[in-house]
Amino acid sequence: MQKTYLAKKADIKRAWYVLDAQDKILGRLAVHAARILRGKHKPQFTPHVDCGDGVIIVNAAKIRVTGRKLKQKVYLRYSGYPAGLRKVILEDMLKKRPTEVMRLAVMRMLPPGPLGRDMLKKLKVYAQEKHPHISTKPIVFEAK
């Protein structure tokens, strides 16, 4: 009789991956990052355990979007006060905070709650080529 394998926190081996966002499409790169953060690229993937690896995204300022999203996509925040709804279009967000655009795209592909928050802690996004995580010996991941 075969038993289903369930990963335990102690059995998980973590690695770090570098994804270069230069001239990549925003959503497609975010899918690759979310997949690695969740651990779906590993054979021992278990949905209720954080068995994913760390992801470093560089060149977030040079990301591409298709169609009319630069003018039409709107990010909303609400302060909780009357008339506290803030709207920012993608074009302005890419100019001011390109790392936040990438982080939000990946965050919204992860599960909600404590598990997703733990996965998001392993995501590092940088607007330029340089990053301070060279000591982790990250593996270069080629997103197609």
The first five atom37 places (N, CA, C, CB, O) and aatype in JSON, in Angstrom:
{
  "aatype": [12, 5, 11, 16, 18, 10, 0, 11, 11, 0, 3, 9, 11, 1, 0, 17, 18, 19, 10, 3, 0, 5, 3, 11, 9, 10, 7, 1, 10, 0, 19, 8, 0, 0, 1, 9, 10, 1, 7, 11, 8, 11, 14, 5, 13, 16, 14, 8, 19, 3, 4, 7, 3, 7, 19, 9, 9, 19, 2, 0, 0, 11, 9, 1, 19, 16, 7, 1, 11, 10, 11, 5, 11, 19, 18, 10, 1, 18, 15, 7, 18, 14, 0, 7, 10, 1, 11, 19, 9, 10, 6, 3, 12, 10, 11, 11, 1, 14, 16, 6, 19, 12, 1, 10, 0, 19, 12, 1, 12, 10, 14, 14, 7, 14, 10, 7, 1, 3, 12, 10, 11, 11, 10, 11, 19, 18, 0, 5, 6, 11, 8, 14, 8, 9, 15, 16, 11, 14, 9, 19, 13, 6, 0, 11],
  "atom_mask": [
    [1, 1, 1, 1, 1],
    [1, 1, 1, 1, 1],
    [1, 1, 1, 1, 1],
    [1, 1, 1, 1, 1],
    [1, 1, 1, 1, 1],
    [1, 1, 1, 1, 1],
    [1, 1, 1, 1, 1],
    [1, 1, 1, 1, 1],
    [1, 1, 1, 1, 1],
    [1, 1, 1, 1, 1],
    [1, 1, 1, 1, 1],
    [1, 1, 1, 1, 1],
    [1, 1, 1, 1, 1],
    [1, 1, 1, 1, 1],
    [1, 1, 1, 1, 1],
    [1, 1, 1, 1, 1],
    [1, 1, 1, 1, 1],
    [1, 1, 1, 1, 1],
    [1, 1, 1, 1, 1],
    [1, 1, 1, 1, 1],
    [1, 1, 1, 1, 1],
    [1, 1, 1, 1, 1],
    [1, 1, 1, 1, 1],
    [1, 1, 1, 1, 1],
    [1, 1, 1, 1, 1],
    [1, 1, 1, 1, 1],
    [1, 1, 1, 0, 1],
    [1, 1, 1, 1, 1],
    [1, 1, 1, 1, 1],
    [1, 1, 1, 1, 1],
    [1, 1, 1, 1, 1],
    [1, 1, 1, 1, 1],
    [1, 1, 1, 1, 1],
    [1, 1, 1, 1, 1],
    [1, 1, 1, 1, 1],
    [1, 1, 1, 1, 1],
    [1, 1, 1, 1, 1],
    [1, 1, 1, 1, 1],
    [1, 1, 1, 0, 1],
    [1, 1, 1, 1, 1],
    [1, 1, 1, 1, 1],
    [1, 1, 1, 1, 1],
    [1, 1, 1, 1, 1],
    [1, 1, 1, 1, 1],
    [1, 1, 1, 1, 1],
    [1, 1, 1, 1, 1],
    [1, 1, 1, 1, 1],
    [1, 1, 1, 1, 1],
    [1, 1, 1, 1, 1],
    [1, 1, 1, 1, 1],
    [1, 1, 1, 1, 1],
    [1, 1, 1, 0, 1],
    [1, 1, 1, 1, 1],
    [1, 1, 1, 0, 1],
    [1, 1, 1, 1, 1],
    [1, 1, 1, 1, 1],
    [1, 1, 1, 1, 1],
    [1, 1, 1, 1, 1],
    [1, 1, 1, 1, 1],
    [1, 1, 1, 1, 1],
    [1, 1, 1, 1, 1],
    [1, 1, 1, 1, 1],
    [1, 1, 1, 1, 1],
    [1, 1, 1, 1, 1],
    [1, 1, 1, 1, 1],
    [1, 1, 1, 1, 1],
    [1, 1, 1, 0, 1],
    [1, 1, 1, 1, 1],
    [1, 1, 1, 1, 1],
    [1, 1, 1, 1, 1],
    [1, 1, 1, 1, 1],
    [1, 1, 1, 1, 1],
    [1, 1, 1, 1, 1],
    [1, 1, 1, 1, 1],
    [1, 1, 1, 1, 1],
    [1, 1, 1, 1, 1],
    [1, 1, 1, 1, 1],
    [1, 1, 1, 1, 1],
    [1, 1, 1, 1, 1],
    [1, 1, 1, 0, 1],
    [1, 1, 1, 1, 1],
    [1, 1, 1, 1, 1],
    [1, 1, 1, 1, 1],
    [1, 1, 1, 0, 1],
    [1, 1, 1, 1, 1],
    [1, 1, 1, 1, 1],
    [1, 1, 1, 1, 1],
    [1, 1, 1, 1, 1],
    [1, 1, 1, 1, 1],
    [1, 1, 1, 1, 1],
    [1, 1, 1, 1, 1],
    [1, 1, 1, 1, 1],
    [1, 1, 1, 1, 1],
    [1, 1, 1, 1, 1],
    [1, 1, 1, 1, 1],
    [1, 1, 1, 1, 1],
    [1, 1, 1, 1, 1],
    [1, 1, 1, 1, 1],
    [1, 1, 1, 1, 1],
    [1, 1, 1, 1, 1],
    [1, 1, 1, 1, 1],
    [1, 1, 1, 1, 1],
    [1, 1, 1, 1, 1],
    [1, 1, 1, 1, 1],
    [1, 1, 1, 1, 1],
    [1, 1, 1, 1, 1],
    [1, 1, 1, 1, 1],
    [1, 1, 1, 1, 1],
    [1, 1, 1, 1, 1],
    [1, 1, 1, 1, 1],
    [1, 1, 1, 1, 1],
    [1, 1, 1, 1, 1],
    [1, 1, 1, 0, 1],
    [1, 1, 1, 1, 1],
    [1, 1, 1, 1, 1],
    [1, 1, 1, 0, 1],
    [1, 1, 1, 1, 1],
    [1, 1, 1, 1, 1],
    [1, 1, 1, 1, 1],
    [1, 1, 1, 1, 1],
    [1, 1, 1, 1, 1],
    [1, 1, 1, 1, 1],
    [1, 1, 1, 1, 1],
    [1, 1, 1, 1, 1],
    [1, 1, 1, 1, 1],
    [1, 1, 1, 1, 1],
    [1, 1, 1, 1, 1],
    [1, 1, 1, 1, 1],
    [1, 1, 1, 1, 1],
    [1, 1, 1, 1, 1],
    [1, 1, 1, 1, 1],
    [1, 1, 1, 1, 1],
    [1, 1, 1, 1, 1],
    [1, 1, 1, 1, 1],
    [1, 1, 1, 1, 1],
    [1, 1, 1, 1, 1],
    [1, 1, 1, 1, 1],
    [1, 1, 1, 1, 1],
    [1, 1, 1, 1, 1],
    [1, 1, 1, 1, 1],
    [1, 1, 1, 1, 1],
    [1, 1, 1, 1, 1],
    [1, 1, 1, 1, 1],
    [1, 1, 1, 1, 1]
  ],
  "atom_positions": [
    [[0.85, -1.18, 0.0], [0.0, 0.0, 0.0], [0.89, 1.24, 0.0], [-0.96, 0.0, 1.22], [1.79, 1.36, 0.83]],
    [[0.63, 2.16, -0.92], [1.4, 3.39, -0.98], [0.79, 4.45, -0.08], [1.47, 3.9, -2.42], [-0.43, 4.55, 0.07]],
    [[1.67, 5.22, 0.52], [1.21, 6.31, 1.36], [1.55, 7.63, 0.69], [1.83, 6.24, 2.77], [2.55, 7.74, -0.01]],
    [[0.73, 8.62, 0.9], [0.97, 9.94, 0.35], [2.07, 10.62, 1.15], [-0.32, 10.78, 0.36], [2.05, 10.62, 2.38]],
    [[3.03, 11.2, 0.43], [4.13, 11.9, 1.09], [3.68, 13.31, 1.45], [5.38, 11.93, 0.2], [3.16, 14.03, 0.6]],
    [[3.89, 13.7, 2.69], [3.62, 15.06, 3.14], [4.92, 15.65, 3.67], [2.49, 15.09, 4.23], [5.53, 15.1, 4.59]],
    [[5.32, 16.75, 3.1], [6.58, 17.38, 3.5], [6.47, 17.95, 4.91], [6.97, 18.5, 2.51], [5.42, 18.46, 5.32]],
    [[7.58, 17.85, 5.63], [7.65, 18.45, 6.96], [8.64, 19.61, 6.9], [8.08, 17.4, 8.03], [9.53, 19.63, 6.05]],
    [[8.49, 20.54, 7.8], [9.32, 21.74, 7.79], [10.81, 21.4, 7.89], [8.92, 22.66, 8.93], [11.64, 22.08, 7.27]],
    [[11.15, 20.37, 8.66], [12.55, 20.0, 8.86], [13.17, 19.38, 7.61], [12.67, 19.04, 10.03], [14.39, 19.44, 7.43]],
    [[12.36, 18.78, 6.74], [12.87, 18.08, 5.54], [13.13, 19.0, 4.36], [11.89, 17.01, 5.11], [13.74, 18.58, 3.37]],
    [[12.7, 20.24, 4.43], [12.75, 21.15, 3.28], [14.13, 21.75, 3.12], [11.7, 22.25, 3.43], [14.69, 22.32, 4.06]],
    [[14.67, 21.63, 1.92], [15.94, 22.26, 1.57], [15.63, 23.47, 0.71], [16.91, 21.25, 0.83], [14.94, 23.36, -0.3]],
    [[16.13, 24.63, 1.1], [15.81, 25.86, 0.39], [16.99, 26.33, -0.47], [15.42, 26.96, 1.38], [18.15, 26.19, -0.09]],
    [[16.66, 26.87, -1.61], [17.64, 27.48, -2.5], [17.14, 28.87, -2.85], [17.85, 26.61, -3.8], [16.01, 29.23, -2.51]],
    [[17.97, 29.65, -3.5], [17.58, 30.98, -3.94], [17.73, 31.06, -5.45], [18.42, 32.09, -3.25], [18.69, 30.54, -6.01]],
    [[16.77, 31.7, -6.1], [16.77, 31.86, -7.55], [16.76, 33.34, -7.9], [15.55, 31.15, -8.19], [16.15, 34.15, -7.2]],
    [[17.45, 33.7, -8.99], [17.45, 35.07, -9.49], [16.66, 35.08, -10.79], [18.9, 35.6, -9.71], [16.94, 34.31, -11.7]],
    [[15.68, 35.97, -10.88], [14.91, 36.16, -12.1], [15.19, 37.56, -12.62], [13.38, 35.95, -11.86], [15.05, 38.54, -11.88]],
    [[15.58, 37.66, -13.87], [15.85, 38.96, -14.49], [14.58, 39.42, -15.18], [17.05, 38.87, -15.5], [14.07, 38.74, -16.07]],
    [[14.06, 40.58, -14.79], [12.79, 41.08, -15.3], [12.94, 41.94, -16.56], [12.1, 41.88, -14.23], [11.95, 42.41, -17.1]],
    [[14.16, 42.13, -17.02], [14.37, 43.01, -18.17], [13.68, 42.46, -19.41], [15.88, 43.19, -18.43], [13.94, 41.33, -19.83]],
    [[12.78, 43.27, -19.99], [12.01, 42.95, -21.2], [11.14, 41.7, -21.05], [12.95, 42.76, -22.36], [10.82, 41.06, -22.05]],
    [[10.76, 41.35, -19.82], [9.83, 40.25, -19.59], [8.45, 40.83, -19.32], [10.31, 39.35, -18.4], [8.34, 41.96, -18.84]],
    [[7.42, 40.07, -19.61], [6.05, 40.52, -19.37], [5.72, 40.32, -17.89], [5.04, 39.74, -20.28], [6.0, 39.27, -17.31]],
    [[5.13, 41.34, -17.28], [4.89, 41.4, -15.84], [4.2, 40.15, -15.29], [4.05, 42.61, -15.52], [4.74, 39.5, -14.39]],
    [[3.05, 39.8, -15.81], [2.28, 38.68, -15.28], [2.96, 37.35, -15.46], [0.0, 0.0, 0.0], [2.87, 36.48, -14.59]],
    [[3.62, 37.16, -16.59], [4.28, 35.89, -16.86], [5.47, 35.67, -15.94], [4.72, 35.81, -18.31], [5.72, 34.54, -15.51]],
    [[6.2, 36.72, -15.65], [7.32, 36.6, -14.72], [6.81, 36.37, -13.3], [8.21, 37.85, -14.78], [7.41, 35.62, -12.53]],
    [[5.71, 37.03, -12.95], [5.13, 36.87, -11.61], [4.66, 35.43, -11.39], [3.95, 37.84, -11.41], [4.75, 34.92, -10.27]],
    [[4.18, 34.76, -12.44], [3.75, 33.36, -12.33], [4.95, 32.49, -11.98], [3.1, 32.88, -13.65], [4.85, 31.62, -11.11]],
    [[6.09, 32.7, -12.65], [7.28, 31.92, -12.36], [7.74, 32.15, -10.92], [8.41, 32.27, -13.35], [8.1, 31.2, -10.22]],
    [[7.73, 33.39, -10.48], [8.16, 33.71, -9.12], [7.23, 33.06, -8.08], [8.2, 35.23, -8.91], [7.7, 32.48, -7.11]],
    [[5.92, 33.16, -8.29], [4.95, 32.59, -7.36], [5.08, 31.07, -7.3], [3.52, 32.99, -7.76], [4.94, 30.46, -6.24]],
    [[5.34, 30.46, -8.44], [5.5, 29.0, -8.5], [6.71, 28.55, -7.69], [5.65, 28.54, -9.97], [6.64, 27.54, -6.98]],
    [[7.81, 29.28, -7.78], [9.01, 28.94, -7.02], [8.78, 29.2, -5.53], [10.23, 29.75, -7.52], [9.18, 28.39, -4.7]],
    [[8.14, 30.32, -5.19], [7.88, 30.64, -3.78], [6.98, 29.6, -3.12], [7.23, 32.02, -3.67], [7.17, 29.28, -1.95]],
    [[6.01, 29.08, -3.86], [5.11, 28.05, -3.31], [5.77, 26.7, -3.22], [3.87, 27.94, -4.16], [5.41, 25.89, -2.37]],
    [[6.75, 26.44, -4.09], [7.41, 25.14, -4.09], [6.83, 24.17, -5.08], [0.0, 0.0, 0.0], [7.09, 22.97, -5.0]],
    [[6.03, 24.65, -6.03], [5.38, 23.77, -7.0], [6.36, 23.17, -8.01], [4.31, 24.53, -7.73], [6.01, 22.25, -8.74]],
    [[7.59, 23.7, -8.04], [8.59, 23.16, -8.95], [9.3, 21.95, -8.35], [9.61, 24.23, -9.31], [10.12, 21.32, -9.02]],
    [[9.0, 21.61, -7.11], [9.63, 20.49, -6.42], [8.7, 19.28, -6.4], [10.02, 20.89, -4.99], [7.48, 19.44, -6.33]],
    [[9.25, 18.08, -6.47], [8.39, 16.88, -6.42], [7.72, 16.67, -5.07], [9.2, 15.66, -6.78], [6.69, 16.01, -5.0]],
    [[8.29, 17.21, -3.98], [7.7, 17.03, -2.66], [6.76, 18.17, -2.27], [8.8, 16.9, -1.63], [6.59, 18.44, -1.08]],
    [[6.14, 18.84, -3.24], [5.23, 19.94, -2.96], [4.07, 19.47, -2.1], [4.7, 20.55, -4.27], [3.44, 18.45, -2.37]],
    [[3.81, 20.23, -1.05], [2.68, 19.98, -0.16], [1.94, 21.31, 0.01], [3.15, 19.39, 1.23], [2.55, 22.29, 0.43]],
    [[0.64, 21.35, -0.32], [-0.09, 22.63, -0.35], [-0.14, 23.39, 0.97], [-1.47, 22.39, -0.79], [-0.14, 24.62, 0.97]],
    [[-0.17, 22.69, 2.1], [-0.34, 23.38, 3.38], [0.98, 23.66, 4.1], [-1.23, 22.56, 4.28], [0.97, 24.1, 5.25]],
    [[2.12, 23.39, 3.44], [3.44, 23.62, 4.03], [4.22, 24.56, 3.11], [4.21, 22.27, 4.23], [4.14, 24.46, 1.89]],
    [[4.97, 25.47, 3.72], [5.8, 26.38, 2.94], [7.08, 25.64, 2.54], [6.13, 27.68, 3.74], [8.07, 25.65, 3.27]],
    [[7.06, 25.0, 1.37], [8.22, 24.22, 0.93], [8.92, 24.89, -0.26], [7.78, 22.79, 0.54], [9.71, 24.26, -0.95]],
    [[8.64, 26.15, -0.48], [9.21, 26.87, -1.62], [10.59, 27.43, -1.34], [0.0, 0.0, 0.0], [11.1, 27.37, -0.23]],
    [[11.17, 27.97, -2.4], [12.5, 28.56, -2.34], [12.41, 30.08, -2.37], [13.37, 28.05, -3.5], [11.32, 30.64, -2.55]],
    [[13.54, 30.75, -2.18], [13.58, 32.2, -2.23], [13.75, 32.7, -3.65], [0.0, 0.0, 0.0], [14.35, 32.03, -4.49]],
    [[13.22, 33.89, -3.93], [13.3, 34.48, -5.26], [13.82, 35.91, -5.15], [11.9, 34.46, -5.96], [13.36, 36.7, -4.33]],
    [[14.81, 36.21, -6.01], [15.34, 37.57, -6.11], [15.02, 38.05, -7.52], [16.9, 37.62, -5.81], [15.47, 37.45, -8.5]],
    [[14.26, 39.12, -7.63], [13.91, 39.67, -8.94], [14.71, 40.96, -9.13], [12.36, 39.94, -9.07], [14.63, 41.88, -8.32]],
    [[15.48, 41.02, -10.22], [16.28, 42.2, -10.52], [15.74, 42.87, -11.79], [17.78, 41.84, -10.69], [15.02, 42.24, -12.56]],
    [[16.08, 44.12, -11.99], [15.64, 44.93, -13.14], [14.12, 45.08, -13.19], [16.14, 44.3, -14.44], [13.54, 45.04, -14.27]],
    [[13.48, 45.26, -12.06], [12.03, 45.42, -12.01], [11.57, 46.68, -12.73], [11.56, 45.44, -10.57], [10.43, 46.76, -13.17]],
    [[12.44, 47.67, -12.85], [12.08, 48.92, -13.53], [11.98, 48.73, -15.04], [13.1, 50.01, -13.2], [11.42, 49.58, -15.73]],
    [[12.52, 47.64, -15.57], [12.53, 47.41, -17.02], [11.52, 46.36, -17.45], [13.92, 46.99, -17.47], [11.67, 45.75, -18.5]],
    [[10.49, 46.15, -16.64], [9.45, 45.17, -16.95], [8.55, 45.69, -18.05], [8.61, 44.84, -15.69], [8.4, 46.9, -18.22]],
    [[7.94, 44.78, -18.81], [7.02, 45.16, -19.9], [5.6, 44.76, -19.53], [7.43, 44.51, -21.23], [5.38, 43.82, -18.78]],
    [[4.65, 45.48, -20.08], [3.24, 45.1, -20.0], [2.66, 45.17, -21.4], [2.45, 46.02, -19.0], [3.14, 45.93, -22.24]],
    [[1.63, 44.38, -21.65], [1.04, 44.33, -22.98], [-0.25, 45.13, -23.03], [0.77, 42.89, -23.41], [-0.82, 45.48, -21.99]],
    [[-0.7, 45.42, -24.23], [-1.96, 46.11, -24.41], [-1.94, 47.54, -23.88], [0.0, 0.0, 0.0], [-0.93, 48.24, -23.98]],
    [[-3.07, 47.95, -23.33], [-3.22, 49.33, -22.82], [-3.1, 49.41, -21.31], [-4.55, 49.9, -23.25], [-3.58, 50.36, -20.7]],
    [[-2.46, 48.42, -20.71], [-2.41, 48.36, -19.25], [-1.7, 49.54, -18.62], [-1.73, 47.09, -18.82], [-2.05, 49.94, -17.51]],
    [[-0.71, 50.12, -19.3], [0.0, 51.27, -18.73], [-0.95, 52.4, -18.38], [1.06, 51.76, -19.69], [-0.76, 53.09, -17.38]],
    [[-1.96, 52.61, -19.2], [-2.91, 53.7, -18.96], [-4.17, 53.24, -18.22], [-3.31, 54.33, -20.29], [-4.81, 54.04, -17.54]],
    [[-4.54, 51.95, -18.35], [-5.82, 51.5, -17.83], [-5.77, 50.76, -16.5], [-6.46, 50.63, -18.82], [-6.74, 50.81, -15.74]],
    [[-4.67, 50.08, -16.19], [-4.61, 49.32, -14.94], [-4.48, 50.28, -13.76], [-3.41, 48.33, -14.96], [-3.63, 51.17, -13.76]],
    [[-5.34, 50.09, -12.77], [-5.39, 50.99, -11.61], [-5.14, 50.2, -10.34], [-6.76, 51.72, -11.54], [-5.74, 49.15, -10.12]],
    [[-4.25, 50.72, -9.5], [-4.01, 50.16, -8.18], [-4.79, 50.98, -7.17], [-2.48, 50.13, -7.83], [-4.69, 52.21, -7.16]],
    [[-5.57, 50.31, -6.31], [-6.4, 50.99, -5.32], [-5.89, 50.72, -3.92], [-7.86, 50.55, -5.46], [-5.5, 49.59, -3.6]],
    [[-5.9, 51.75, -3.07], [-5.63, 51.61, -1.64], [-6.71, 52.41, -0.91], [-4.17, 52.12, -1.26], [-7.2, 53.42, -1.41]],
    [[-7.06, 51.93, 0.25], [-8.07, 52.65, 1.03], [-7.52, 52.87, 2.43], [-9.41, 51.87, 1.07], [-7.1, 51.92, 3.1]],
    [[-7.54, 54.12, 2.87], [-6.96, 54.48, 4.17], [-7.88, 54.13, 5.33], [-6.64, 55.95, 4.2], [-7.42, 54.03, 6.47]],
    [[-9.15, 53.95, 5.06], [-10.1, 53.68, 6.14], [-10.87, 54.92, 6.54], [0.0, 0.0, 0.0], [-11.84, 54.83, 7.3]],
    [[-10.47, 56.07, 6.05], [-11.15, 57.32, 6.35], [-12.13, 57.66, 5.22], [-10.14, 58.46, 6.55], [-11.98, 57.17, 4.1]],
    [[-13.13, 58.49, 5.5], [-14.02, 58.93, 4.43], [-13.22, 59.62, 3.32], [-15.1, 59.89, 4.99], [-12.31, 60.41, 3.6]],
    [[-13.54, 59.32, 2.11], [-12.85, 59.84, 0.92], [-11.38, 59.44, 0.92], [-12.98, 61.37, 0.84], [-10.53, 60.18, 0.41]],
    [[-11.06, 58.28, 1.5], [-9.68, 57.84, 1.62], [-9.24, 56.87, 0.54], [0.0, 0.0, 0.0], [-8.19, 56.23, 0.67]],
    [[-10.02, 56.75, -0.55], [-9.64, 55.86, -1.63], [-8.6, 56.53, -2.51], [-10.88, 55.45, -2.46], [-8.83, 57.62, -3.03]],
    [[-7.46, 55.86, -2.69], [-6.38, 56.39, -3.52], [-6.23, 55.52, -4.75], [-5.04, 56.46, -2.73], [-6.19, 54.29, -4.65]],
    [[-6.15, 56.15, -5.91], [-6.0, 55.43, -7.17], [-4.69, 55.84, -7.83], [-7.2, 55.7, -8.12], [-4.38, 57.03, -7.93]],
    [[-3.92, 54.86, -8.28], [-2.67, 55.12, -8.98], [-2.65, 54.23, -10.22], [-1.42, 54.85, -8.07], [-2.89, 53.03, -10.12]],
    [[-2.38, 54.82, -11.39], [-2.32, 54.0, -12.6], [-0.93, 53.36, -12.71], [-2.63, 54.86, -13.86], [0.03, 53.83, -12.11]],
    [[-0.87, 52.29, -13.47], [0.36, 51.5, -13.58], [1.54, 52.32, -14.09], [0.13, 50.32, -14.5], [2.67, 52.13, -13.63]],
    [[1.31, 53.21, -15.02], [2.39, 54.02, -15.58], [3.09, 54.85, -14.49], [1.84, 54.95, -16.69], [4.31, 54.91, -14.43]],
    [[2.28, 55.5, -13.62], [2.84, 56.29, -12.53], [3.54, 55.41, -11.49], [1.75, 57.11, -11.86], [4.59, 55.77, -10.95]],
    [[2.95, 54.25, -11.23], [3.51, 53.33, -10.25], [4.87, 52.8, -10.72], [2.54, 52.17, -9.99], [5.79, 52.65, -9.92]],
    [[5.0, 52.52, -12.02], [6.29, 52.04, -12.55], [7.37, 53.11, -12.46], [6.12, 51.6, -14.0], [8.55, 52.8, -12.28]],
    [[6.98, 54.38, -12.6], [7.96, 55.47, -12.48], [8.4, 55.66, -11.04], [7.37, 56.77, -13.02], [9.59, 55.83, -10.77]],
    [[7.43, 55.64, -10.09], [7.74, 55.94, -8.7], [8.27, 54.73, -7.93], [6.51, 56.47, -8.01], [9.28, 54.83, -7.24]],
    [[7.57, 53.59, -8.04], [7.94, 52.41, -7.26], [7.82, 51.13, -8.09], [7.05, 52.3, -6.01], [6.86, 50.39, -7.93]],
    [[8.78, 50.87, -8.98], [8.69, 49.68, -9.83], [8.78, 48.37, -9.04], [9.79, 49.72, -10.87], [8.24, 47.35, -9.47]],
    [[9.44, 48.39, -7.9], [9.54, 47.17, -7.11], [8.18, 46.79, -6.52], [10.57, 47.34, -5.98], [7.87, 45.6, -6.36]],
    [[7.37, 47.79, -6.19], [6.05, 47.53, -5.61], [5.11, 46.89, -6.64], [5.44, 48.84, -5.08], [4.28, 46.06, -6.27]],
    [[5.23, 47.26, -7.9], [4.41, 46.67, -8.97], [4.68, 45.17, -9.04], [4.7, 47.34, -10.34], [3.75, 44.37, -9.09]],
    [[5.95, 44.8, -9.05], [6.33, 43.39, -9.14], [5.91, 42.63, -7.89], [7.84, 43.25, -9.36], [5.42, 41.51, -7.97]],
    [[6.11, 43.25, -6.72], [5.76, 42.59, -5.46], [4.26, 42.33, -5.36], [6.22, 43.45, -4.27], [3.84, 41.27, -4.91]],
    [[3.45, 43.3, -5.78], [2.0, 43.13, -5.75], [1.53, 42.05, -6.71], [1.3, 44.44, -6.08], [0.62, 41.29, -6.39]],
    [[2.15, 41.98, -7.89], [1.77, 40.96, -8.87], [2.02, 39.56, -8.32], [2.55, 41.17, -10.19], [1.2, 38.66, -8.49]],
    [[3.16, 39.38, -7.66], [3.49, 38.06, -7.1], [2.63, 37.79, -5.87], [4.99, 37.99, -6.72], [2.12, 36.68, -5.71]],
    [[2.46, 38.79, -5.01], [1.69, 38.61, -3.78], [0.27, 38.15, -4.06], [1.67, 39.91, -2.98], [-0.27, 37.31, -3.34]],
    [[-0.34, 38.68, -5.1], [-1.73, 38.34, -5.4], [-1.87, 36.96, -6.03], [-2.31, 39.38, -6.33], [-2.99, 36.49, -6.24]],
    [[-0.75, 36.3, -6.32], [-0.79, 34.93, -6.84], [-0.51, 33.9, -5.74], [0.22, 34.77, -7.96], [-0.57, 32.7, -6.0]],
    [[-0.21, 34.36, -4.55], [0.07, 33.47, -3.43], [-1.19, 33.3, -2.58], [1.23, 34.01, -2.57], [-2.09, 34.14, -2.65]],
    [[-1.27, 32.23, -1.78], [-2.45, 32.04, -0.96], [-2.57, 33.11, 0.11], [-2.43, 30.66, -0.32], [-1.55, 33.6, 0.6]],
    [[-3.79, 33.49, 0.48], [-3.96, 34.48, 1.54], [-3.68, 33.86, 2.91], [-5.4, 35.07, 1.51], [-3.69, 32.63, 3.06]],
    [[-3.43, 34.69, 3.89], [-3.24, 34.2, 5.25], [-1.78, 34.04, 5.63], [0.0, 0.0, 0.0], [-0.89, 34.51, 4.92]],
    [[-1.53, 33.38, 6.76], [-0.18, 33.26, 7.29], [0.78, 32.51, 6.36], [-0.24, 32.56, 8.62], [1.96, 32.86, 6.29]],
    [[0.3, 31.5, 5.66], [1.15, 30.74, 4.75], [1.66, 31.62, 3.61], [0.39, 29.54, 4.19], [2.85, 31.58, 3.29]],
    [[0.78, 32.4, 3.01], [1.17, 33.3, 1.93], [2.1, 34.4, 2.42], [0.0, 0.0, 0.0], [3.01, 34.8, 1.69]],
    [[1.9, 34.89, 3.62], [2.78, 35.92, 4.18], [4.19, 35.38, 4.41], [2.21, 36.47, 5.5], [5.17, 36.08, 4.18]],
    [[4.29, 34.14, 4.86], [5.6, 33.52, 5.03], [6.31, 33.34, 3.69], [5.47, 32.16, 5.74], [7.52, 33.52, 3.6]],
    [[5.56, 32.98, 2.67], [6.14, 32.82, 1.33], [6.62, 34.15, 0.79], [5.11, 32.19, 0.37], [7.67, 34.23, 0.15]],
    [[5.86, 35.2, 1.03], [6.2, 36.53, 0.52], [7.48, 37.08, 1.17], [5.04, 37.48, 0.77], [8.16, 37.92, 0.57]],
    [[7.8, 36.62, 2.36], [9.04, 37.07, 3.02], [10.28, 36.61, 2.27], [9.08, 36.55, 4.45], [11.35, 37.18, 2.44]],
    [[10.13, 35.57, 1.45], [11.27, 35.06, 0.69], [11.39, 35.7, -0.69], [11.16, 33.55, 0.54], [12.17, 35.24, -1.52]],
    [[10.61, 36.74, -0.95], [10.68, 37.47, -2.22], [11.43, 38.78, -2.01], [9.25, 37.74, -2.78], [11.07, 39.58, -1.15]],
    [[12.47, 38.99, -2.81], [13.25, 40.23, -2.78], [13.21, 40.83, -4.18], [14.73, 39.98, -2.31], [13.55, 40.15, -5.15]],
    [[12.8, 42.09, -4.3], [12.67, 42.74, -5.6], [13.55, 43.98, -5.63], [11.19, 43.11, -5.9], [13.54, 44.78, -4.69]],
    [[14.31, 44.14, -6.72], [15.21, 45.28, -6.88], [14.98, 45.91, -8.25], [16.7, 44.86, -6.72], [14.79, 45.21, -9.24]],
    [[14.99, 47.24, -8.29], [14.73, 47.98, -9.53], [15.9, 47.87, -10.51], [14.45, 49.44, -9.23], [15.69, 47.95, -11.72]],
    [[17.1, 47.69, -10.01], [18.29, 47.65, -10.86], [18.9, 46.24, -10.88], [19.34, 48.68, -10.38], [18.34, 45.3, -10.31]],
    [[20.04, 46.13, -11.53], [20.72, 44.84, -11.69], [21.36, 44.34, -10.39], [21.79, 44.95, -12.77], [21.42, 43.13, -10.16]],
    [[21.82, 45.25, -9.54], [22.57, 44.86, -8.35], [21.63, 44.41, -7.22], [23.44, 46.01, -7.87], [20.54, 44.96, -7.03]],
    [[22.1, 43.4, -6.48], [21.38, 42.96, -5.3], [22.39, 42.49, -4.25], [20.37, 41.82, -5.64], [23.47, 42.03, -4.61]],
    [[22.06, 42.6, -2.95], [23.02, 42.26, -1.89], [23.0, 40.79, -1.45], [22.77, 43.13, -0.71], [23.5, 40.48, -0.37]],
    [[22.43, 39.89, -2.25], [22.25, 38.5, -1.82], [23.21, 37.54, -2.52], [20.82, 38.07, -2.09], [22.85, 36.39, -2.78]],
    [[24.4, 38.0, -2.81], [25.37, 37.17, -3.52], [25.86, 36.03, -2.62], [26.57, 38.02, -4.0], [26.21, 34.96, -3.13]],
    [[25.88, 36.23, -1.32], [26.35, 35.2, -0.39], [25.44, 33.96, -0.37], [26.46, 35.78, 1.0], [25.87, 32.89, 0.06]],
    [[24.18, 34.1, -0.82], [23.27, 32.96, -0.85], [23.51, 32.06, -2.05], [21.82, 33.43, -0.86], [22.9, 31.0, -2.17]],
    [[24.41, 32.48, -2.97], [24.73, 31.75, -4.2], [23.47, 31.42, -4.98], [25.5, 30.47, -3.88], [23.15, 30.25, -5.18]],
    [[22.74, 32.44, -5.43], [21.47, 32.19, -6.12], [21.68, 31.54, -7.49], [20.71, 33.49, -6.28], [22.69, 31.77, -8.16]],
    [[20.71, 30.75, -7.89], [20.69, 30.06, -9.17], [19.96, 30.97, -10.16], [20.01, 28.64, -9.07], [18.89, 31.49, -9.84]],
    [[20.53, 31.18, -11.34], [19.88, 32.02, -12.36], [18.77, 31.2, -13.0], [20.92, 32.53, -13.45], [19.01, 30.13, -13.55]],
    [[17.54, 31.73, -12.92], [16.38, 31.03, -13.47], [15.99, 31.72, -14.78], [15.17, 31.03, -12.45], [15.75, 32.93, -14.79]],
    [[15.93, 30.98, -15.85], [15.56, 31.53, -17.15], [14.06, 31.37, -17.36], [16.34, 30.84, -18.3], [13.59, 30.27, -17.62]],
    [[13.31, 32.44, -17.25], [11.87, 32.42, -17.52], [11.67, 32.58, -19.01], [11.12, 33.53, -16.72], [12.24, 33.48, -19.63]],
    [[10.86, 31.71, -19.58], [10.66, 31.74, -21.04], [9.49, 32.6, -21.42], [10.45, 30.35, -21.57], [9.19, 32.73, -22.61]]
  ]
}
